[in-house]
């Protein structure tokens, strides 16, 4: 009897557990999962916006409160209320601009629309002994020439030739007649000069932070300060061959002073020979200096 009662009790417990499982499944299916689905749907609407599209055709002018604003088309009578035009003349040369006789430079101008019917005028003053050629338009540019241009911006390459043995100063300008102060550039034309040979070149071996360093110094012409010379830089050359004629591979650098420091010899012991040479803004070079040498242990 006890065994049968235990068996009956086990059956009852099993039935109760089965009913509990069935109830849990029903709750999850009809209550829990629908709630979670609704929450997920709400979250996705916030964190996953609709893909962006080209909205160019649907953009409206307005604010969030008043809605779109309709802008009416109006026509305003033209009046001369614009301020005086201030054109701008520039160049890509050095400042002050320096040109060698026989060389050229390009002037660029920018001028907004004029308040009159006048067109911008680009001119270069007349200086005796100086001739000019308009390379851009393939025609002579007469002394004091005033060439009118339709475009609000443009450029002109002018070649200069000077018969003067000394430096000549000229002024170029761009202006709208009667409207504003002209934009002007003062520049110099140098004769094709013979650049002086650098003198007294010396090479001294020193040490910086334990590394071998060669310091060079010399004397020479000033930088564009004389009446006949427009020295722009000094080129420095180095070789392991005595009395060498420099090539591009021998160039160590350039400087706008009368000294130069070479730090490239520290890891390469040997004897080095140096020479320097003046160069003007037109790329013309003068005679080479006598060489100086140094031994790097």
VOBA-1610 file (N, C-alpha, C; in pm, whole numbers, padded with zeros to 5 digits, always signed):
BEGIN
Unk+00083-00121+00000Unk+00000+00000+00000Unk+00086+00126+00000Unk+00191+00117+00083Unk+00281+00233+00087Unk+00345+00254-00048Unk+00380+00152-00118Unk+00443+00166-00248Unk+00345+00227-00347Unk+00215+00181-00345Unk+00116+00236-00436Unk+00089+00381-00406Unk+00079+00415-00274Unk+00057+00557-00239Unk+00172+00645-00290Unk+00296+00592-00276Unk+00411+00671-00325Unk+00405+00689-00476Unk+00361+00586-00546Unk+00350+00594-00690Unk+00246+00696-00731Unk+00130+00694-00659Unk+00022+00789-00688Unk+00067+00931-00663Unk+00138+00949-00552Unk+00188+01084-00518Unk+00283+01134-00626Unk+00369+01048-00677Unk+00465+01088-00783Unk+00392+01131-00909Unk+00283+01058-00941Unk+00207+01095-01061Unk+00147+01233-01046Unk+00091+01259-00928Unk+00029+01390-00901Unk+00130+01502-00915Unk+00248+01481-00858Unk+00354+01585-00862Unk+00397+01610-01007Unk+00409+01504-01086Unk+00449+01517-01225Unk+00347+01597-01305Unk+00218+01570-01275Unk+00112+01643-01346Unk+00120+01792-01312Unk+00140+01820-01182Unk+00148+01962-01139Unk+00263+02033-01209Unk+00380+01966-01216Unk+00498+02027-01281Unk+00472+02049-01430Unk+00406+01953-01493Unk+00376+01967-01635Unk+00285+02086-01660Unk+00183+02101-01574Unk+00092+02215-01588Unk+00167+02347-01569Unk+00261+02350-01475Unk+00339+02474-01450Unk+00422+02510-01573Unk+00483+02409-01634Unk+00566+02436-01754Unk+00480+02488-01867Unk+00360+02422-01885Unk+00270+02466-01991Unk+00225+02609-01966Unk+00197+02643-01841Unk+00155+02780-01807Unk+00265+02881-01835Unk+00390+02842-01802Unk+00503+02934-01827Unk+00522+02960-01975Unk+00509+02856-02055Unk+00525+02872-02199Unk+00416+02962-02255Unk+00295+02943-02208Unk+00183+03025-02255Unk+00204+03171-02219Unk+00252+03197-02098Unk+00277+03336-02053Unk+00383+03402-02141Unk+00491+03326-02165Unk+00599+03382-02247Unk+00550+03412-02388Unk+00469+03325-02443Unk+00425+03341-02581Unk+00327+03455-02598Unk+00229+03465-02501Unk+00121+03561-02521Unk+00144+03694-02448Unk+00238+03698-02352Unk+00256+03820-02272Unk+00398+03876-02284Unk+00501+03797-02243Unk+00638+03847-02231Unk+00698+03886-02367Unk+00697+03792-02463Unk+00758+03820-02593Unk+00691+03936-02669Unk+00557+03947-02667Unk+00496+04065-02732Unk+00543+04197-02672Unk+00559+04204-02536Unk+00609+04326-02473Unk+00750+04359-02521Unk+00838+04260-02525Unk+00976+04281-02568Unk+00980+04327-02714Unk+00893+04270-02796Unk+00890+04309-02936Unk+00850+04455-02950Unk+00755+04497-02869Unk+00712+04637-02875Unk+00823+04731-02832Unk+00896+04692-02725Unk+01008+04776-02678Unk+01117+04785-02784Unk+01151+04674-02846Unk+01256+04674-02949Unk+01216+04762-03067Unk+01089+04757-03103Unk+01042+04839-03215Unk+01057+04986-03183Unk+01023+05027-03060Unk+01035+05167-03020Unk+01180+05212-03020Unk+01272+05128-02969Unk+01414+05162-02964Unk+01472+05178-03102Unk+01436+05090-03194Unk+01492+05095-03328Unk+01451+05222-03401Unk+01335+05278-03367Unk+01294+05400-03433Unk+01382+05517-03392Unk+01446+05509-03277Unk+01532+05616-03229Unk+01675+05598-03276Unk+01727+05477-03263Unk+01869+05456-03290Unk+01900+05422-03434Unk+01799+05392-03514Unk+01824+05355-03653Unk+01741+05443-03745Unk+01785+05567-03770Unk+01707+05657-03856Unk+01700+05606-03998Unk+01606+05657-04070Unk+01591+05618-04210Unk+01714+05663-04287Unk+01754+05588-04388Unk+01872+05625-04466Unk+01857+05762-04529Unk+01972+05837-04535Unk+01971+05970-04592Unk+01951+05963-04743Unk+01880+06059-04796Unk+01860+06068-04939Unk+01893+06208-04985Unk+01905+06227-05112Unk+01931+06359-05169Unk+01810+06448-05144Unk+01828+06550-05058Unk+01717+06634-05020Unk+01723+06770-05087Unk+01805+06781-05189Unk+01823+06911-05253Unk+01692+06971-05300Unk+01605+06887-05357Unk+01482+06938-05414Unk+01375+06966-05310Unk+01396+06923-05183Unk+01291+06938-05084Unk+01329+07033-04971Unk+01444+07097-04979Unk+01486+07188-04873Unk+01402+07315-04880Unk+01351+07360-04764Unk+01269+07479-04759Unk+01333+07581-04667Unk+01316+07708-04699Unk+01368+07816-04614Unk+01264+07845-04508Unk+01304+07847-04382Unk+01209+07875-04275Unk+01264+07832-04142Unk+01181+07830-04038Unk+01225+07781-03908Unk+01125+07678-03858Unk+01154+07619-03744Unk+01072+07509-03693Unk+00935+07555-03645Unk+00920+07685-03617Unk+00794+07732-03561Unk+00698+07785-03666Unk+00751+07863-03760Unk+00662+07929-03855Unk+00644+07853-03984Unk+00726+07750-04005Unk+00713+07675-04129Unk+00785+07743-04243Unk+00764+07694-04364Unk+00835+07749-04480Unk+00804+07896-04502Unk+00904+07968-04553Unk+00887+08109-04585Unk+00896+08124-04736Unk+00803+08191-04794Unk+00804+08214-04938Unk+00875+08345-04966Unk+00981+08340-05049Unk+01058+08460-05082Unk+01009+08511-05216Unk+00955+08631-05216Unk+00902+08688-05340Unk+01015+08741-05425Unk+01000+08725-05555Unk+01098+08777-05648Unk+01078+08927-05666Unk+01189+09003-05646Unk+01179+09148-05657Unk+01283+09200-05754Unk+01262+09315-05806Unk+01356+09379-05897Unk+01393+09515-05838Unk+01525+09538-05821Unk+01572+09662-05762Unk+01641+09745-05869Unk+01612+09871-05875Unk+01674+09958-05973Unk+01822+09972-05945Unk+01905+09972-06047Unk+02049+09982-06033Unk+02088+10123-05990Unk+02168+10131-05885Unk+02215+10261-05837Unk+02364+10255-05816Unk+02431+10367-05828Unk+02576+10374-05812Unk+02610+10400-05667Unk+02591+10296-05583Unk+02618+10312-05441Unk+02742+10234-05398Unk+02805+10165-05494Unk+02924+10087-05461Unk+03040+10180-05427Unk+03126+10140-05333Unk+03242+10223-05301Unk+03342+10222-05415Unk+03442+10307-05406Unk+03545+10312-05509Unk+03613+10177-05521Unk+03641+10139-05645Unk+03703+10010-05671Unk+03849+10014-05632Unk+03895+09912-05563Unk+04035+09903-05525Unk+04097+09779-05589Unk+04150+09793-05708Unk+04213+09677-05773Unk+04341+09639-05703Unk+04389+09520-05730Unk+04511+09471-05665Unk+04606+09418-05770Unk+04729+09464-05766Unk+04833+09418-05856Unk+04937+09344-05775Unk+04971+09221-05817Unk+05066+09139-05742Unk+05165+09076-05838Unk+05271+09023-05782Unk+05368+08946-05859Unk+05421+08837-05769Unk+05482+08735-05829Unk+05535+08624-05752Unk+05686+08630-05741Unk+05743+08749-05756Unk+05887+08765-05744Unk+05926+08796-05601Unk+06052+08833-05583Unk+06100+08870-05451Unk+06052+09011-05417Unk+06060+09044-05292Unk+06020+09178-05251Unk+06141+09250-05193Unk+06187+09361-05254Unk+06128+09421-05374Unk+06159+09339-05498Unk+06071+09349-05597Unk+06087+09273-05720Unk+06212+09319-05794Unk+06293+09224-05837Unk+06416+09253-05911Unk+06417+09171-06039Unk+06446+09235-06152Unk+06452+09169-06282Unk+06587+09200-06344Unk+06651+09099-06403Unk+06773+09122-06477Unk+06741+09166-06618Unk+06821+09255-06671Unk+06802+09298-06809Unk+06801+09176-06900Unk+06698+09168-06984Unk+06681+09051-07069Unk+06591+08946-07007Unk+06558+08965-06880Unk+06468+08871-06813Unk+06325+08920-06815Unk+06235+08840-06761Unk+06095+08878-06759Unk+06031+08848-06625Unk+05916+08905-06603Unk+05836+08876-06485Unk+05690+08886-06522Unk+05605+08818-06446Unk+05462+08816-06474Unk+05387+08892-06366Unk+05306+08987-06407Unk+05223+09064-06316Unk+05081+09009-06321Unk+05019+09000-06204Unk+04881+08951-06194Unk+04796+09062-06133Unk+04674+09079-06183Unk+04586+09178-06125Unk+04449+09121-06101Unk+04383+09178-06002Unk+04246+09140-05968Unk+04170+09269-05941Unk+04056+09286-06008Unk+03977+09407-05988Unk+03830+09370-05998Unk+03748+09402-05898Unk+03605+09371-05905Unk+03538+09455-06013Unk+03413+09425-06040Unk+03340+09496-06145Unk+03337+09645-06118Unk+03368+09723-06218Unk+03372+09868-06203Unk+03232+09926-06192Unk+03220+10041-06124Unk+03090+10109-06113Unk+03069+10202-06233Unk+03168+10206-06322Unk+03153+10283-06444Unk+03179+10190-06561Unk+03174+10246-06680Unk+03199+10164-06799Unk+03348+10148-06828Unk+03432+10212-06747Unk+03575+10203-06769Unk+03626+10061-06743Unk+03730+10024-06815Unk+03794+09895-06796Unk+03927+09916-06724Unk+03975+09814-06653Unk+04100+09833-06578Unk+04218+09859-06671Unk+04308+09944-06627Unk+04426+09979-06705Unk+04551+09930-06633Unk+04633+09855-06704Unk+04763+09809-06653Unk+04871+09888-06725Unk+04955+09957-06652Unk+05057+10039-06714Unk+05190+10031-06641Unk+05297+10060-06713Unk+05432+10067-06656Unk+05491+10200-06701Unk+05549+10270-06605Unk+05597+10405-06634Unk+05710+10405-06737Unk+05730+10519-06796Unk+05834+10537-06898Unk+05967+10572-06831Unk+06070+10497-06860Unk+06205+10525-06811Unk+06300+10516-06928Unk+06380+10617-06946Unk+06473+10623-07060Unk+06570+10506-07057Unk+06590+10444-07173Unk+06684+10334-07185Unk+06626+10198-07158Unk+06500+10193-07116Unk+06436+10065-07085Unk+06332+10034-07193Unk+06343+09918-07253Unk+06244+09872-07349Unk+06172+09751-07292Unk+06047+09734-07333Unk+05964+09626-07279Unk+05894+09552-07391Unk+05873+09422-07368Unk+05802+09340-07466Unk+05697+09258-07395Unk+05574+09265-07447Unk+05462+09190-07390Unk+05468+09046-07441Unk+05524+08957-07360Unk+05541+08818-07400Unk+05406+08748-07410Unk+05314+08781-07321Unk+05183+08717-07319Unk+05107+08741-07449Unk+05109+08867-07496Unk+05033+08903-07616Unk+05119+08916-07740Unk+05249+08884-07726Unk+05342+08882-07840Unk+05341+09015-07916Unk+05368+09121-07843Unk+05373+09253-07904Unk+05460+09344-07818Unk+05513+09450-07876Unk+05590+09546-07796Unk+05501+09611-07690Unk+05558+09637-07576Unk+05488+09708-07469Unk+05554+09845-07460Unk+05492+09944-07523Unk+05555+10075-07536Unk+05578+10139-07400Unk+05681+10221-07393Unk+05711+10292-07269Unk+05590+10376-07230Unk+05537+10353-07111Unk+05418+10424-07068Unk+05290+10368-07127Unk+05298+10250-07185Unk+05182+10188-07250Unk+05068+10170-07150Unk+04945+10193-07196Unk+04829+10167-07114Unk+04740+10070-07190Unk+04741+09946-07149Unk+04665+09842-07218Unk+04536+09815-07141Unk+04422+09827-07208Unk+04294+09808-07140Unk+04251+09660-07149Unk+04198+09612-07039Unk+04159+09471-07032Unk+04013+09462-06991Unk+03942+09369-07052Unk+03801+09351-07021Unk+03784+09270-06893Unk+03867+09169-06875Unk+03851+09076-06762Unk+03879+09146-06630Unk+03809+09102-06526Unk+03831+09160-06394Unk+03960+09108-06331Unk+04014+09001-06387Unk+04143+08952-06341Unk+04223+08907-06462Unk+04353+08911-06452Unk+04435+08871-06564Unk+04582+08874-06529Unk+04666+08855-06627Unk+04810+08854-06605Unk+04880+08894-06733Unk+05002+08938-06719Unk+05080+08977-06835Unk+05227+08956-06804Unk+05295+08881-06891Unk+05439+08860-06875Unk+05513+08963-06958Unk+05595+09042-06893Unk+05669+09148-06959Unk+05819+09120-06951Unk+05886+09130-07064Unk+06031+09115-07069Unk+06094+09254-07072Unk+06197+09273-06992Unk+06261+09403-06979Unk+06405+09398-07030Unk+06443+09503-07104Unk+06582+09519-07148Unk+06626+09660-07113Unk+06736+09669-07043Unk+06784+09799-07000Unk+06922+09828-07058Unk+06939+09951-07111Unk+07068+09994-07164Unk+07152+10060-07056Unk+07094+10075-06938Unk+07166+10143-06830Unk+07270+10051-06767Unk+07388+10105-06733Unk+07489+10023-06666Unk+07462+10007-06517Unk+07359+10074-06467Unk+07325+10065-06326Unk+07178+10028-06310Unk+07141+10007-06186Unk+07003+09967-06156Unk+06904+10078-06192Unk+06789+10038-06247Unk+06682+10131-06283Unk+06556+10090-06208Unk+06488+10185-06148Unk+06363+10156-06079Unk+06244+10198-06164Unk+06142+10112-06168Unk+06019+10140-06242Unk+05899+10114-06151Unk+05784+10163-06195Unk+05660+10139-06122Unk+05555+10084-06219Unk+05494+09974-06181Unk+05381+09919-06256Unk+05256+09943-06173Unk+05141+09964-06240Unk+05019+09987-06165Unk+04897+09936-06241Unk+04790+09910-06164Unk+04661+09872-06220Unk+04558+09966-06157Unk+04468+10021-06239Unk+04373+10119-06187Unk+04246+10120-06270Unk+04133+10162-06207Unk+04012+10199-06277Unk+04011+10351-06282Unk+04015+10411-06399Unk+04026+10557-06409Unk+03918+10630-06329Unk+03962+10725-06246Unk+03870+10809-06173Unk+03799+10743-06058Unk+03837+10621-06022Unk+03763+10551-05918Unk+03840+10528-05789Unk+03967+10499-05797Unk+04038+10463-05675Unk+04186+10486-05693Unk+04256+10479-05582Unk+04401+10488-05585Unk+04457+10363-05651Unk+04550+10378-05743Unk+04602+10260-05813Unk+04681+10169-05720Unk+04682+10042-05754Unk+04767+09946-05686Unk+04898+09942-05763Unk+05008+09965-05694Unk+05136+09981-05763Unk+05244+09890-05706Unk+05338+09854-05792Unk+05456+09777-05752Unk+05579+09851-05804Unk+05671+09880-05714Unk+05798+09942-05753Unk+05901+09829-05766Unk+05968+09823-05879Unk+06064+09716-05899Unk+06190+09769-05966Unk+06294+09688-05966Unk+06424+09728-06018Unk+06467+09638-06132Unk+06531+09700-06232Unk+06593+09625-06341Unk+06744+09642-06330Unk+06815+09531-06324Unk+06960+09535-06314Unk+07023+09504-06449Unk+07137+09563-06477Unk+07209+09526-06600Unk+07262+09385-06587Unk+07297+09325-06701Unk+07361+09193-06695Unk+07503+09216-06647Unk+07523+09196-06520Unk+07649+09232-06458Unk+07743+09112-06444Unk+07869+09141-06417Unk+07965+09036-06384Unk+07974+09029-06232Unk+07925+08920-06176Unk+07926+08905-06030Unk+08070+08885-05982Unk+08099+08945-05870Unk+08235+08940-05817Unk+08268+08802-05761Unk+08395+08768-05767Unk+08442+08641-05712Unk+08451+08651-05560Unk+08393+08555-05487Unk+08407+08555-05341Unk+08554+08543-05301Unk+08591+08615-05197Unk+08730+08619-05154Unk+08745+08562-05013Unk+08873+08522-04983Unk+08912+08483-04846Unk+08829+08368-04790Unk+08802+08267-04872Unk+08728+08151-04824Unk+08814+08070-04727Unk+08760+08042-04609Unk+08829+07961-04509Unk+08736+07850-04463Unk+08796+07736-04429Unk+08721+07620-04378Unk+08782+07579-04245Unk+08700+07571-04142Unk+08747+07538-04008Unk+08672+07418-03956Unk+08747+07319-03905Unk+08686+07198-03849Unk+08658+07221-03702Unk+08534+07202-03661Unk+08495+07214-03522Unk+08416+07090-03482Unk+08373+07089-03357Unk+08295+06975-03307Unk+08171+07028-03237Unk+08057+06968-03270Unk+07931+07003-03206Unk+07865+06876-03155Unk+07849+06868-03022Unk+07793+06748-02959Unk+07869+06622-03000Unk+08001+06636-03012Unk+08084+06522-03046Unk+08089+06488-03193Unk+08021+06566-03278Unk+08018+06541-03422Unk+08105+06643-03495Unk+08176+06597-03598Unk+08261+06685-03676Unk+08175+06779-03760Unk+08208+06908-03757Unk+08135+07011-03830Unk+08236+07102-03898Unk+08209+07136-04027Unk+08296+07227-04099Unk+08224+07361-04113Unk+08293+07468-04070Unk+08238+07602-04081Unk+08316+07682-04184Unk+08242+07737-04282Unk+08303+07815-04389Unk+08270+07963-04370Unk+08362+08049-04414Unk+08337+08193-04415Unk+08413+08255-04531Unk+08365+08368-04584Unk+08427+08436-04696Unk+08378+08580-04701Unk+08431+08658-04790Unk+08385+08795-04812Unk+08337+08807-04956Unk+08243+08900-04980Unk+08188+08913-05114Unk+08097+09032-05125Unk+08024+09041-05237Unk+07931+09150-05260Unk+07810+09140-05168Unk+07752+09259-05141Unk+07630+09259-05062Unk+07513+09205-05141Unk+07405+09185-05075Unk+07289+09123-05137Unk+07193+09228-05193Unk+07212+09259-05322Unk+07124+09353-05390Unk+07136+09495-05340Unk+07248+09530-05279Unk+07262+09663-05221Unk+07341+09758-05310Unk+07416+09706-05405Unk+07495+09793-05491Unk+07413+09840-05610Unk+07468+09934-05687Unk+07397+09988-05802Unk+07401+09895-05922Unk+07495+09799-05922Unk+07511+09713-06040Unk+07490+09565-06011Unk+07484+09527-05885Unk+07477+09384-05854Unk+07351+09352-05776Unk+07287+09241-05812Unk+07170+09193-05738Unk+07196+09053-05687Unk+07310+09035-05616Unk+07344+08905-05559Unk+07227+08857-05473Unk+07184+08735-05499Unk+07069+08679-05430Unk+07109+08571-05330Unk+07210+08493-05368Unk+07253+08384-05281Unk+07395+08344-05316Unk+07456+08268-05226Unk+07587+08207-05253Unk+07569+08056-05252Unk+07613+07991-05360Unk+07609+07846-05369Unk+07738+07788-05312Unk+07724+07682-05235Unk+07839+07618-05170Unk+07857+07478-05229Unk+07981+07449-05271Unk+08011+07319-05333Unk+08119+07247-05252Unk+08113+07114-05256Unk+08209+07031-05181Unk+08247+06910-05265Unk+08377+06871-05257Unk+08424+06754-05331Unk+08542+06692-05256Unk+08574+06571-05291Unk+08694+06505-05238Unk+08809+06517-05338Unk+08786+06591-05446Unk+08888+06612-05550Unk+08937+06756-05545Unk+09066+06774-05540Unk+09124+06908-05534Unk+09106+06981-05667Unk+09082+07113-05660Unk+09063+07200-05777Unk+08951+07150-05868Unk+08846+07103-05807Unk+08734+07047-05882Unk+08651+07156-05949Unk+08586+07118-06058Unk+08486+07203-06123Unk+08350+07152-06081Unk+08273+07232-06008Unk+08148+07181-05948Unk+08045+07136-06051Unk+07972+07034-06012Unk+07852+06990-06083Unk+07736+06996-05984Unk+07618+06965-06032Unk+07500+06967-05944Unk+07515+06870-05828Unk+07588+06760-05848Unk+07607+06661-05742Unk+07700+06710-05632Unk+07775+06816-05661Unk+07871+06867-05562Unk+07811+06976-05474Unk+07689+07018-05501Unk+07632+07129-05425Unk+07593+07085-05283Unk+07645+07157-05185Unk+07615+07127-05045Unk+07499+07209-04993Unk+07474+07324-05056Unk+07365+07409-05011Unk+07384+07550-05060Unk+07303+07641-05009Unk+07312+07782-05044Unk+07282+07865-04921Unk+07325+07989-04924Unk+07307+08075-04807Unk+07294+08220-04851Unk+07223+08300-04772Unk+07212+08443-04799Unk+07299+08522-04702Unk+07411+08461-04664Unk+07507+08528-04578Unk+07647+08493-04627Unk+07749+08534-04551Unk+07887+08505-04590Unk+07945+08391-04506Unk+07861+08298-04468Unk+07906+08181-04390Unk+07815+08063-04417Unk+07868+07944-04388Unk+07792+07821-04412Unk+07846+07713-04321Unk+07759+07628-04268Unk+07798+07518-04181Unk+07762+07386-04246Unk+07863+07299-04259Unk+07842+07167-04321Unk+07850+07061-04213Unk+07738+06993-04187Unk+07733+06889-04083Unk+07727+06750-04143Unk+07752+06738-04273Unk+07737+06609-04340Unk+07865+06526-04340Unk+07973+06578-04281Unk+08102+06509-04288Unk+08132+06425-04165Unk+08048+06430-04064Unk+08081+06368-03935Unk+08103+06218-03944Unk+08031+06149-04031Unk+08042+06003-04039Unk+08128+05958-04157Unk+08193+06053-04223Unk+08273+06021-04342Unk+08410+06088-04336Unk+08505+06029-04266Unk+08639+06087-04254Unk+08704+06102-04392Unk+08791+06202-04404Unk+08862+06225-04529Unk+08893+06372-04548Unk+08951+06406-04663Unk+08983+06544-04696Unk+08875+06599-04788Unk+08824+06718-04754Unk+08717+06780-04831Unk+08761+06917-04881Unk+08720+06948-05004Unk+08753+07076-05067Unk+08623+07153-05092Unk+08626+07282-05065Unk+08507+07366-05077Unk+08533+07484-05171Unk+08425+07525-05243Unk+08427+07645-05325Unk+08288+07711-05318Unk+08283+07842-05330Unk+08154+07913-05327Unk+08143+08001-05450Unk+08020+08040-05481Unk+07993+08114-05604Unk+07867+08200-05586Unk+07875+08327-05626Unk+07760+08417-05615Unk+07660+08390-05727Unk+07531+08412-05697Unk+07425+08395-05797Unk+07324+08507-05781Unk+07275+08563-05894Unk+07175+08669-05885Unk+07035+08611-05903Unk+06934+08699-05897Unk+06795+08655-05904Unk+06756+08598-06039Unk+06834+08634-06141Unk+06806+08580-06273Unk+06871+08447-06299Unk+06943+08392-06199Unk+07010+08264-06217Unk+07150+08274-06272Unk+07198+08397-06298Unk+07335+08416-06345Unk+07432+08393-06231Unk+07546+08334-06260Unk+07645+08305-06156Unk+07777+08372-06190Unk+07853+08401-06086Unk+07984+08462-06101Unk+08094+08358-06096Unk+08219+08402-06094Unk+08332+08309-06090Unk+08341+08236-05957Unk+08396+08117-05961Unk+08415+08036-05840Unk+08526+08095-05754Unk+08513+08075-05626Unk+08617+08118-05533Unk+08733+08021-05540Unk+08847+08062-05487Unk+08955+07969-05467Unk+08908+07865-05364Unk+08963+07745-05367Unk+08916+07641-05277Unk+08976+07652-05138Unk+08905+07597-05043Unk+08955+07579-04907Unk+08933+07435-04872Unk+09021+07380-04788Unk+09012+07237-04756Unk+09017+07213-04606Unk+08973+07095-04569Unk+08975+07055-04430Unk+08986+06903-04424Unk+09054+06853-04320Unk+09071+06709-04300Unk+08983+06664-04184Unk+08894+06570-04211Unk+08806+06518-04107Unk+08862+06383-04062Unk+08911+06373-03936Unk+08972+06248-03889Unk+08870+06136-03871
//
